[in-house]
Amino acid sequence: MMIERLVAELDAAGAVPADWRAAFLAVPRHLFLPAQVWVDDERGTPRPLSRHDDPDRWLAVAYRNVPVLTQFDDGTTRWPDTRGEVCTSSASKPDLVLSMLDALDVHDGHTVLEIGTGSGYNAVLLAARLGAPHVTTIEIDPGLASSAHAALAASGFPVAVLTGDGTQGYPANAPYDRVISTAAVRVGELPLPWVAQTRPGGVIVTPMRTDFGGSVPLVRFTVDTEGTATGRVVGRVGFLAVRSQRTPEWTLDNLDPDDPAAELSTTTLKPWRVAESHDVRWAIGARVPRCVWEHQPPTHR
């Protein structure tokens, strides 16, 4: 079977945690992919792929260790258009999914809140491991939430899928033993509802980003009895921001050279020497919140 070949490939890289093997084998990934998707070619350029036009290739892609792009520009860019600016939903690489679930460290009887349902694949793996009644998932995009709900119901794991802003959590089912986000939050802006809705000793796993860009660390927080979350980096991932924390669109044209509050400084450091390092950009963004990187080529007169 194709899923078994994928597991063998991931096993060779040591990417299948032993306690997730049964759940991973039990869930057909292709059931959680739309019929029309985009897949990056060898140059990293998204190319449209249809189950109706090329069913064999579509199915093969479902069981490769690659991300499958399912939405661009919050759905305003329609398939098969390849001119979309930003991918806003995808089925993540299976090894990345497994690494995040491994960091979550779930155990029998745990309840889990997931932020960012997407295709529903992450939620169904949690349900296969813990049981559907133990999983609550939130998706801000109504279309994605509806598709995920249908896929989860058809798979036999009717997870509760809610539509709304996941940064607010879902207090009705709290407290949770584990909270996991598949969308990145800003450093210093971990949503307080997640902390408040996690029971003492519980765990929150989320990517952390900055507006300055750079690397996106995966951080594992533990919530103590005082309601404080303390975390450490456990990996590096590539996720987009939760919608309520996206970096505002900004260009150098927004600058007012006569702004009396502006501070002018100069440096002999070539800025691109800093900006070309993803780790350095993340460090700068963490120290200077809401700082945005913008490059404007020189003009010659």
Helices and strands as residue ranges (DSSP letters): H 2-12, G 18-20, H 21-26, G 29-32, E 36-40, E 46-50, H 55-62, E 68-72, G 73-75, E 87-91, H 94-104, E 112-115, H 121-130, G 132-134, E 135-139, H 142-155, E 160-163, G 166-168, G 171-173, E 176-181, E 185-186, H 192-196, E 198-209, E 216-223, E 229-237, G 243-245, G 252-254, H 271-275, H 278-287
